[in-house]
C-alpha cells in the first residue's frame, strides 16, 4: 500500500541523491545506489506502518549506510565507528 506523502518524501530524497551523486558516494558505494534506495523505501514505509513519522531519522540512515558498507547491522550500544582516521562518533 502506497501513501502519497511517503512517495513525495522518497521522490525528493532520491532526486537529491541523483542530482548530487558526490553526496551519495559519501554514504555508500555508487554500485549500491539501488540497494540504498530500496532500504530507504522499506524503512520509510516501515515507520509509516507503525504510525510513526515516515521521514527517516539520522540514526536510521546511519544504520542503513553501515549495513551496506560493513555487511552487518550496528550494535545500538556502540556509539563509535573505527574509520580510516580513527574513531568516529555516531551520535
C-alpha positions as CSV (number, residue, x, y, z in Angstrom):
1,X,0.0,0.0,0.0
2,X,1.5,3.3,-1.0
3,X,1.0,6.7,0.6
4,X,1.2,10.0,-1.3
5,X,3.1,11.8,1.4
6,X,5.7,9.0,1.7
7,X,6.1,8.8,-2.1
8,X,6.7,12.6,-2.3
9,X,9.3,12.3,0.5
10,X,11.1,9.5,-1.2
11,X,10.9,11.2,-4.7
12,X,12.5,14.3,-3.2
13,X,15.2,12.3,-1.3
14,X,16.1,10.2,-4.4
15,X,16.1,13.2,-6.7
16,X,18.5,14.9,-4.3
17,X,20.9,12.0,-4.5
18,X,20.5,11.7,-8.2
19,X,21.5,15.3,-8.7
20,X,24.2,15.2,-6.0
21,X,26.0,12.0,-6.7
22,X,29.0,13.1,-4.7
23,X,26.8,13.2,-1.6
24,X,25.6,9.7,-2.2
25,X,29.2,8.4,-2.6
26,X,30.0,9.8,0.8
27,X,27.4,7.4,2.2
28,X,27.6,4.3,0.1
29,X,29.4,3.0,-2.9
30,X,27.8,4.0,-6.2
31,X,27.2,0.4,-7.1
32,X,24.9,0.1,-4.0
33,X,22.7,3.1,-5.0
34,X,19.7,1.0,-5.9
35,X,20.0,-1.2,-2.8
36,X,20.4,2.0,-0.7
37,X,17.2,3.5,-2.2
38,X,15.4,0.2,-1.7
39,X,16.4,0.1,2.0
40,X,15.4,3.8,2.5
41,X,12.0,3.0,0.9
42,X,11.4,-0.1,3.1
43,X,12.4,1.8,6.3
44,X,10.2,4.8,5.5
45,X,7.2,2.5,4.8
46,X,8.0,0.5,8.0
47,X,7.8,3.7,10.0
48,X,4.6,4.7,8.3
49,X,3.1,1.3,9.1
50,X,3.9,1.7,12.8
51,X,2.1,5.1,12.7
52,X,5.3,7.0,13.2
53,X,6.8,9.8,11.1
54,X,7.8,8.3,7.7
55,X,10.8,10.7,7.5
56,X,13.8,8.7,8.5
57,X,15.8,9.6,11.5
58,X,19.5,10.3,11.3
59,X,20.2,7.1,13.2
60,X,18.1,5.0,10.7
61,X,20.1,6.4,7.8
62,X,23.4,5.7,9.6
63,X,22.2,2.2,10.3
64,X,21.4,1.6,6.6
65,X,24.8,3.0,5.5
66,X,26.7,0.9,8.0
67,X,24.7,-2.2,7.0
68,X,25.6,-1.6,3.3
69,X,29.2,-0.7,3.9
70,X,30.0,-3.2,6.6
71,X,27.6,-6.0,5.9
72,X,26.1,-6.2,9.4
73,X,23.7,-4.2,11.5
74,X,25.5,-2.0,14.0
75,X,25.1,-2.6,17.7
76,X,23.0,0.3,19.1
77,X,25.1,0.4,22.2
78,X,28.2,1.1,20.2
79,X,28.5,4.8,19.7
80,X,31.8,4.8,17.8
81,X,32.9,3.5,14.4
82,X,36.5,2.8,13.7
83,X,37.2,4.7,10.5
84,X,40.3,5.3,8.4
85,X,41.2,8.4,10.6
86,X,40.4,6.8,14.0
87,X,37.2,6.6,16.0
88,X,34.1,8.4,14.6
89,X,31.2,9.3,16.9
90,X,27.9,8.0,15.6
91,X,25.6,10.4,17.6
